[in-house]
Amino acid sequence: METADSAGSSSQTYDRADAATGSAAVAVRIFVVAWIYFGIAVAAGVLLRMQPVFPTPGIDFGNVLHAHSHIAFLGWVFNAFFALAVRCFVPPENARWYWRLFLATQIAVIGILVTFPVQGYARESIVFSTLHMVFAAVFVVSLLRRNRAESVSRLYLFAAGVFLLGSSLGPLTLAPIMIAGLAGTMWYELAVSYYLHFQYNGWFVFFLLAVVLQALRERGIHAIDVPARRAFPWLAAGCVLTFALSGLTLDPPLWVFIVAGAGGAAQISGCVLLVRGLRGAGQLFCSRNARIARWLGGFALGFFLLKVALQAAASWPGLVGLAANHFTIIAFMHLVFLGVVTPALIAFASEMDWLPMRLAGRIGLAILAAGAVLSQVALAYSPLAAWIGWVAWPRFFETQFAAAALMFMGVILIALDALRRTNANVQSSRIGVPDRHNVGRSARSGFRTSSRTDAP
């Protein structure tokens, strides 16, 4: 009888380990797809930056720009977040279902990739964009209903999901606005700004914070819980209130500036509380790539704090002209995308050995960072120079083209470095049928896999 009980217990242990290993394999596969889309988005950026320098006949700049932004958002960030969600929040036994949902979502992403460069915003591209919103809603609702997020990370995960769902209201209002003949008016611009604001400042930020908090808990670091819980209402309120920044260029009444300023102050208060609790957060990264991951995490945190400071400063009436400059807006969006989100994602990926970061990978990372910094400096300098009266950046468009080319080279080098390791990981652990002699190997790399499956 004792032998039978022991055998049954051993079988259950294997089943749980099998599920964990299968979950890790799903996450790896999803991240591989996300990185491919990242390369495509950067390649589209190279094509865009090339046009002022080497014009290409037959290229519609606006259509390629729409494809670039959509693939960056939905192909790179959303898919990478999907991989992190499977790795950190999804109960291992549900990984196969999420894999199927991911494959369905890629139908929409591929449709977006094919239709936007050809037609821009038109019937087919709008259909695929709407289809992606439906799949994203299914993903978020399923994740919030059943996850293994611990303690305060569940709070941030819930907020991230709400902001993602809420941001969809922006694109959904565009059709009624256009039907009403209001395309090109402030209502159209506000609808687009609404979507971008709650993506950049809501979904992106709160999801990454949820992953950080979850990982710290799984490392046994609980000191952050109380400061993070105290910071949450300030950060959430700040995210909502700073949407008023989008209306400052419309010559609004004084109360709009006050709301925007209050939102900036709320975000700063939340950041102060959060940063105070991050002591010991360096233990978050302890793999062989820990040094690189810590550097990337530090950069992401620093640029996040810069983002918050810039938003607070932008509420000052005297800075409206500078903040409304086209290049300022592009620089800010790239600051969040290339300075906060992408370094954080690469840090997590290197810690979990999705990106092994051997010599070629490290060289690629340095080239990618150099291109991003060069692009950002040129973008930020141009509106500042026009505002102050400084000399313009020499060969601005050539600089942007060179910076984009550097970033593409970096992405390719990192991909080539990771290709051998990624293929080995995928082939050694087929989804749902892992090798029991290597049970848990993939699951143990990077953050530990918690066994909690509580609903939020």
ABEGO torsion letter per residue (X at the ends): XAAAAAAAAAAAAAAAAAAAAAAAAAAAAAAAAAAAAAAAAAAAAAAAAAAAABBBBGBBAAAAAAAAAAAAAAAAAAAAAAAAAAAAABBAAAAAAAAAAAAAAAAAAAAAAAAAAAAEBBAAAAAAAAAAAAAAAAAAAAAAABBABBEAAAAAAAAAAAAAAAAAAAAAAAAAAAAAGABGBAAAAAAAAAAAAAAAABAAAAAAAAAAAAAAAAAGBAAAAAAAAAAAAAAAAAAAAAAAAAAAAAGBBAAAAAAAAAAAAAAAAAAAAAAAAABGAAAABABAAAAAAAAAAAAAAAAAAAAAAAAAAAABAAAAAAAABAAAAAAAAAAAAAAAAAAAAAAAAAAAGABAGBAAAAAAAAAAAAAAAAAAAAAAAAAAAAAAGBBBBBGAAAAAAAAAAAAAAAAAAAAAAAAAAAAAAAAABBBGBBBAAABGAAAABEBBBBABABBX
